[in-house]
Amino acid sequence: MNMQQSQDGAIGILVGGGPAPGINGVIAAAALRCLAAGRQVLGIRDGFKGLIAGDVSKAAPLTMEEVSGLHPQGGSYLRTSRANPTKKQQHMENVVATLRKLDLSSLITIGGDDTCFSAMKLEQAVQGKLRVVHVPKTIDNDLDLPEGVPTFGFETARHIGAQIVKTLIVEARTTSHWFLVVAMGRQAGHLALGIGKAAGATLTLIPEEFSVRPLPLSLVVDVVAGTILKRLRLGHEDGVAVLAEGLAEALDPEELSQDASLPRDDHGHIELSKINLAGLLSRAVLARLAPLGVQPVIREKDIGFELRCADPIGFDLEYTRDLGCSAAGLLLEGGSAAVAAMVHGRFMPIPFDRILDSRTGRTRVRSVDVRSTGYEIARRYMVRLGPEDFKQPDLLSKYATLTRMTPAEFRSSFEYVVEDERRLRS
């Protein structure tokens, strides 16, 4: 792949992956910085999709008038797509050829882990003939940035998600119902935990808290059922449980194999990523509690798409301007092959090779640290069965009466769900 670089050529900007609040802030800040330096800026619509197809018409100049005032708006002015040029060698070659036709000297990519990986592979493919800087974006907060540094869009998604869950808490209390709320986060539970903790949800479950893999559905069901029983013991028939969608992909397919209603691929294998997690758990929890004489009303709610194109809150408004301006500045100064990051108020670009997981060959995933103080405090304020419920005879007796069991039977049925908590406390 031969590509001639012009040091004063145009600077391209593209967006890949799912939307996140603040994309337009990055686009506007980066474009304005480059335009002020006398450089032409090309906005490339629909991510890598048009570049793979060789469609140069997807790129058009951005002007100061066009991008000024763009930053408070949700969505993506340049739209976005999940097209990934790393899937096929020919696709990457097409991208390089199309960028060569556009006479770009530099490219800013905005996106999550897939787009970051594509940017890294593109930078390698052009062999120094095109400077590439990536701005990390995802409401899942799962890119491996320095500790305490969020991906942009996460804070807005958490804020709006917490407002939704706060309303559901009032609805649940008013109607004596339960809600199972699924929040986005396929690889990590940051968003679910952030929403649940901020809103004061009754329970939040994330895949990181469970030590066993594959994850038994029965264990997740018994944790939720145990929380419902504990709320009943405390005199409440209502509650809200927030669940990270990644729980579905951690489940044991063998245990699920008898459920004919679950989505399957052409070979009959269960597609864990397409499971309706709230529906699956709702049915299973009701079936678990019915023989015990407990029949809660459970409602289901998914939150995710309504968060992605929301107008950014103040944090992301400021944060994305910092990221966009700094990413553009790095390119203008001759920098390349880095992820833009702000650490303690200072721009600290992270070289591409430092975010690569040597085991997988992909960008590293940042999981929730379940031994952190923040997670420990989140657990402290949840309502869920804990070791103390099985140590105190009077409490154990109340659970037994509630479920029409003997204390020994209740202990045998539910005590195992606290094993992971004991592990975390040790």
Rosetta blueprint (number, residue, H / E / L):
1 M L
2 N L
3 M L
4 Q L
5 Q L
6 S L
7 Q L
8 D L
9 G L
10 A E
11 I E
12 G E
13 I E
14 L E
15 V E
16 G E
17 G L
18 G L
19 P L
20 A L
21 P L
22 G L
23 I H
24 N H
25 G H
26 V H
27 I H
28 A H
29 A H
30 A H
31 A H
32 L H
33 R H
34 C H
35 L H
36 A H
37 A L
38 G L
39 R L
40 Q L
41 V E
42 L E
43 G E
44 I E
45 R L
46 D L
47 G L
48 F L
49 K H
50 G H
51 L H
52 I H
53 A L
54 G L
55 D L
56 V H
57 S H
58 K H
59 A E
60 A E
61 P E
62 L L
63 T L
64 M H
65 E H
66 E H
67 V H
68 S L
69 G L
70 L L
71 H L
72 P L
73 Q L
74 G L
75 G L
76 S L
77 Y L
78 L L
79 R L
80 T L
81 S E
82 R L
83 A L
84 N L
85 P L
86 T L
87 K L
88 K L
89 Q H
90 Q H
91 H H
92 M H
93 E H
94 N H
95 V H
96 V H
97 A H
98 T H
99 L H
100 R H
101 K H
102 L L
103 D L
104 L E
105 S E
106 S E
107 L E
108 I E
109 T E
110 I E
111 G E
112 G L
113 D H
114 D H
115 T H
116 C H
117 F H
118 S H
119 A H
120 M H
121 K H
122 L H
123 E H
124 Q H
125 A H
126 V L
127 Q L
128 G L
129 K L
130 L L
131 R E
132 V E
133 V E
134 H E
135 V E
136 P E
137 K E
138 T L
139 I L
140 D L
141 N L
142 D L
143 L E
144 D L
145 L L
146 P L
147 E L
148 G L
149 V L
150 P L
151 T L
152 F E
153 G L
154 F H
155 E H
156 T H
157 A H
158 R H
159 H H
160 I H
161 G H
162 A H
163 Q H
164 I H
165 V H
166 K H
167 T H
168 L H
169 I H
170 V H
171 E H
172 A H
173 R H
174 T H
175 T H
176 S L
177 H L
178 W E
179 F E
180 L E
181 V E
182 V E
183 A E
184 M L
185 G L
186 R L
187 Q L
188 A L
189 G L
190 H H
191 L H
192 A H
193 L H
194 G H
195 I H
196 G H
197 K H
198 A H
199 A H
200 G L
201 A L
202 T L
203 L E
204 T E
205 L E
206 I L
207 P H
208 E H
209 E H
210 F L
211 S L
212 V L
213 R L
214 P L
215 L E
216 P L
217 L H
218 S H
219 L H
220 V H
221 V H
222 D H
223 V H
224 V H
225 A H
226 G H
227 T H
228 I H
229 L H
230 K H
231 R H
232 L H
233 R H
234 L L
235 G L
236 H L
237 E L
238 D L
239 G E
240 V E
241 A E
242 V E
243 L E
244 A E
245 E L
246 G H
247 L H
248 A H
249 E H
250 A H
251 L E
252 D L
253 P H
254 E H
255 E H
256 L H
257 S L
258 Q L
259 D L
260 A L
261 S L
262 L L
263 P L
264 R E
265 D L
266 D L
267 H L
268 G L
269 H L
270 I E
271 E L
272 L H
273 S H
274 K H
275 I L
276 N L
277 L H
278 A H
279 G H
280 L H
281 L H
282 S H
283 R H
284 A H
285 V H
286 L H
287 A H
288 R H
289 L H
290 A H
291 P H
292 L H
293 G L
294 V L
295 Q L
296 P L
297 V L
298 I E
299 R E
300 E E
301 K E
302 D E
303 I E
304 G L
305 F H
306 E H
307 L H
308 R H
309 C L
310 A L
311 D L
312 P L
313 I L
314 G H
315 F H
316 D H
317 L H
318 E H
319 Y H
320 T H
321 R H
322 D H
323 L H
324 G H
325 C H
326 S H
327 A H
328 A H
329 G H
330 L H
331 L H
332 L H
333 E L
334 G L
335 G L
336 S L
337 A L
338 A E
339 V E
340 A L
341 A L
342 M E
343 V E
344 H L
345 G L
346 R E
347 F E
348 M L
349 P L
350 I E
351 P E
352 F H
353 D H
354 R H
355 I L
356 L E
357 D L
358 S L
359 R L
360 T L
361 G L
362 R L
363 T E
364 R L
365 V E
366 R L
367 S L
368 V L
369 D L
370 V L
371 R L
372 S L
373 T H
374 G H
375 Y H
376 E H
377 I H
378 A H
379 R H
380 R H
381 Y L
382 M L
383 V L
384 R L
385 L L
386 G L
387 P H
388 E H
389 D H
390 F H
391 K H
392 Q L
393 P H
394 D H
395 L H
396 L H
397 S H
398 K H
399 Y H
400 A H
401 T H
402 L H
403 T H
404 R L
405 M L
406 T L
407 P H
408 A H
409 E H
410 F H
411 R H
412 S H
413 S H
414 F H
415 E H
416 Y H
417 V H
418 V H
419 E H
420 D H
421 E H
422 R H
423 R H
424 L H
425 R H
426 S L
